[in-house]
Amino acid sequence: MKFLIKCLPALLLAATCFAGQPVDINTATADELATSLDGVGPAKAERIVAYRKANGAFKHADELVKVKGIGLSTVDKNRDYIRVTGTKAAAKPASSG
């Protein structure tokens, strides 16, 4: 029992090292999403990847709520860690003025 009490701080620190890492939701693998986002396990991470493949890149973090099992509270608690890239608008054609 004393051993567990002594190890508890290290275990808590280790747990926080896995969640809360910055992750690009447009390029991350399911494994990366599951280990980086709090409240997102392997099944939800697979659904994020599947949604991205079916619907294209996310334009902003709030679009994650369109994925089954991902609610606004999950997005909010991970907002500081969610990165969204690859969403630049297409270049406008040169005017023929």
N, C-alpha and C positions, 0 to 999 in steps of 0.2 A: 504494500500500500504506500509506504514512504517513497518507494521508487517511482510510482505513478505520479505522486504529488511533485516530486522533483523534476519529472519529465514534462509535466503539463505545460509550463511556459514554452518549452521548445516545440512541443506539438502544436500549440496555438500559433506560434510564429511560423512554423512550416505550413500550416493551413492557409495563412494569409499570403504566403508567397505564391501559391498556386492560383488563387483567384485575384482579380483586380489588376491584371496585366493589360497594357494597351494592346488592342487587337483590331485589325482591319476587317470589318464584317464582309467586305467584298472580295477578299483574297484568302482569308484564313480557312484552314481545313476544319473539319468537324472536331478533331482532337484539340486543335488550338482554341477554338471557340469554347469547348467544354472546360478546358483548364484555365482559361483567361476570364470568363464571365461568371460572376456569382449568380447562382440559381439556374445555370444552364448546364445540364448534364449531357451525356452522349446522345440521347434520343432527341432532345431539343436542338442540339447542335447539328445533328443530321437533318432536321427539318429546316433549319436556317439555310444550310447549303442547298438542299433540294429546292427551297423557295427561290433562292438566288439563281439557280440554274434555270428554273421555269419562268421567272419573271424579270431577269436581268439584275443589274447592280442596284443596290440600295442607294437612294439619293440622300437620305438622312437617317439617323438612328431611330427616330420614331416609327419608321416603316417596319421595324422588327415586330411591332404588335400585330402585323398581318400574318405572322407565322403562328400556327396553332401551338398553344401552350406558352407563348411569350406575351406577357401583359405589360402595361405601362409601368407597374412597380418594378419589374425586372429591368426594363430599359432605364428607368430613373436611377436605380442603385448602381448601374454600370455605366452611366452616361459619361463619366470622366475617363473611362477606359475604351469606349467604342470609337473607332476611327472609321471614316468613310472616304474612300478614294475612288478614282476611276470614274467620277461623275461629272467631269468638266463638260460644259456645253459644247456642241459641235461649232467649229469655226464658221463664222458668217462668210458667205461668198463676197468677193470684192464687188463693190458697186460699179456699175458700168456708166458712171456719170459723165 
